Amino acid sequence: MKIAFIPLLLLAATLSSNLAAKPLDSFELGDLVNGGTVNMQDYQGSIILLDFFAHWCSPCRKSTPLIESKIGEYYKTQNGNPAGITVHALPVNIDISNPKRTERFVKALKLTHALEDTSGELYETIAGNRGIPFFAVIDATGDQFQLIYDHAGFEGIEKLRSVIDSVK
């Protein structure tokens, strides 16, 4: 019985979310709502939750509005996480092939802002094309951005809040 348990434990560890911090260079993304670009250096001193989505992603239709309301708006009303660190929930489009559909997606979900990974480089760097929705939490409180969580698939608001709340 113990022998069977060990491989299952190793498998669970292999499949689990990445919780070991990895350095991440600053990056720029296109701003779908206001135009122009957004430099992640503008978010220095905060926590960034990136929510990678595409207009054709059914699970994204459910998770992306929840991220904006239950993470973005929630932490605004709380004045940050428990340590007082500002939290930014940023939806990031990864499919630039059909801008009109993406625009309809953003409007239909009533997103107040949305960014775009036009080159696909950021998504590839963080997610390695593991699927969407894909979530990444970045600790931008220090001199170097640290990727502290990444996961393909929506594990729920409570999981994301626990990661965000762990940043001191």
KASUL-V61407 format. One record per run of one state. SS is the DSSP state (h for helix, s for strand, l for the rest). FROM is the first residue (numbers start at 1). LEN is the number of residues. If there is no record, write none. Layout:
SS;FROM;LEN, SS;FROM;LEN
//
This chain:
l;1;1, h;2;14, l;16;2, s;18;1, l;19;3, s;22;3, l;25;3, s;28;4, l;32;5, s;37;3, h;40;4, l;44;3, s;47;7, l;54;4, h;58;20, l;78;9, s;87;7, l;94;5, h;99;10, l;109;6, s;115;2, l;117;4, h;121;7, l;128;6, s;134;6, l;140;5, s;145;8, l;153;4, h;157;9, l;166;3
//
